[in-house]
Amino acid sequence: MRLKKGDSVTNIVLPAIDGTEFNLESLQGKRYMLSFFRFASCPFCNLRVHELVSRYKEFGDDFPIVAIFDSSLANLKKHTRSHQAPFPILADETNQCYRAYGVEHSFWGMIKGMVTRFPTLIKGIFKGYIPLIPGGSLITMPADFLIDENGIIQRAYYAKDEGDHLPIDELKAFALIAD
């Protein structure tokens, strides 16, 4: 079931690629983005993580992003450590958090993304994001959530296809809202 604006977040405790255990409660009192990705070697997902890393300073001095992948920790480390992200990248191998946040699966969304975003797919592959061993579901769709200081969802964005994410301008506007 999809979450919506006004819903409270469900706590997340998952392993991070840096070897720590991340607890979402550590972000109480802060605005942040919670982003659910597909499998660890997904070209679209890795391009998005690359974009978030390269534009991270645009979101202000203290705007956390939490990235969650449908992957085992070992597979996730293999495919995402090179990003050197200034935010936690987490593995949800059992999909417990994906279910809690209503993250969807769509065969047609996967096909639509491959067809309509083919140039982006090729760009990701040429950057080295080759989806040979998914290690997660091929039909998981991305989802992004903007959360306020009280742990209330202010924006729930469920992807229409495998390469769809909340627009960066919308993320930036939310991140830069003055307290």
N, C-alpha and C positions, 0 to 999 in steps of 0.2 A: 504494500500500500504506500503510495507516494506521500511524502511529508510536504507541508506547505508553510507559508508565512504564518508565524504565530505559534508554531509547534516548538516544544522544548527539545533540545538535543538529548540524545541518549549517550551516556558515557562510552568512551572507547578506550580500551587498553590493548595495545598491540605491540609486537616487536618492531623496532626500527632498524634500518640498515647500518646504523652506527653502533649497533650492539646493545643499545639501551631498550628499556620498555617504556613506551610512551603512554601517558594517561591524559586524556582530554581535559580532565578536571584541572590540570596545570594551567589552562588558559582562562580560568574564571576571571571575570572582570576585564577581559580584552575582547575586542572585535577580531574576527578571524574568518578565513575561508577553509572549508573542509571540502576536499576534492577527491572524488572516487574515480579511479582510472580502470582500464582494462587489464590485460595481462602484461607482465614485465617487459617483454620485447616488442610490444605494440608500437609501430612507427608513429602513429598519431599521438599516442600518450607521451612518448619520449620527446617528440617535438614540442608538446605543450609544456612538459616539465622544463625543457630547455628555455622556452619562452618565459616561463615564470621565474626561472633563475636569472636570466639575463635582464629582466625588467624589475626584479625584486625591489630595488631601491626606489622605484617610482611609487611604491605602495606606502611610503612613509618609514619612519624609524622603527616602529614597533608594531608591525602588522603581521601576525603569524599566518602561515599557510600550512596545512596538514595534507599531505598526499598519501592516499591509500591505494594499494594495488591488489588485484585479484591474483595472488601469487604466493608461492612459498618464499620464506626469507632468503634461502640460498639462491634461488633463481632471481629474486629481486636485486640482491647484492650484485650479482653477475651483470645485470643489465642496466642498473641505475647509478651505481657508485660513481661513475665518471662524471655525472652531473655536478658533483660537489655542491649539492643544494644547501642553502642556508636555512632550510626548514626540514622537518622530519618527513621521511619517506617510510611508510609502514606496509607491512605484509599482513593481509587478511586471507590466509590460505583456506580457512573454513567458511568464508563468506558470512560470518556472524554479523559483522557491521553492515555489509551490503544489504542483508535482509532487514536489519533494524532501520535502515534509512530508505528502504524501498527502491534500491537501485535495480534497474530493470535489465532484462535480457531481450534481444530482438535479432532474429535471423535477418529480417528485412533491413534493419538498421545497419547491420554489418555490410550487407550487399550495397545498400544505398551509399554508405561511406566509401566503399571501394570504388564505386562508379563515379559518384559526383565529386569526390576529393582525390581522384587518381593522381593528379600532379603532386599533391601534398604527400600521398603515400610514397611516390617515387622519390621525392625530396628526402623523406625520412629514411628510406632504404639507402640512398646515397650518402647520408650522414652516418650510416652504420647501424641503424635501428632495424635489424633484419628479423622478421617474425618467424624464425625457423622452429623454435620450440616454445610454444605459447606458455605452458605451465599454468594455465588458467583458462577460463572460458573464452572462446572466440566471440561469443554473442553478448558478452557483458557490455552495457552502454555506460558511458561516463555520466557523472552527476556532480554538480557543484552546489555548495550551500554557503551562504553568507550569514554568519552568526553574530549577534550583538553581544554586548558586555554581560548581559543577563542569561546568556545561553539560549536565546530565542532565535529561531530561524527568521531572517528578514528576507531571504530570497532562496528559493529552491529551484534549481535549474536541472531538468532531466534532459539529457541529450536526445536529439532526433536521429542521430547516426553515430557511428564509431569515432568520428573526428570532431564532433560538436562539443563545444564547451561554452561556459559563460563568457561573454565578450570581455576582453581586458579592460576596456573603458568603463564598463559597469563595475568590475572588480576594483579598479583604481578609485572611482568615485566613492564607493563604499569604504574603502580603506582610509581615505583622506578626510572623512567626516570628522569635524572637530568635536571633542568631548564637550 
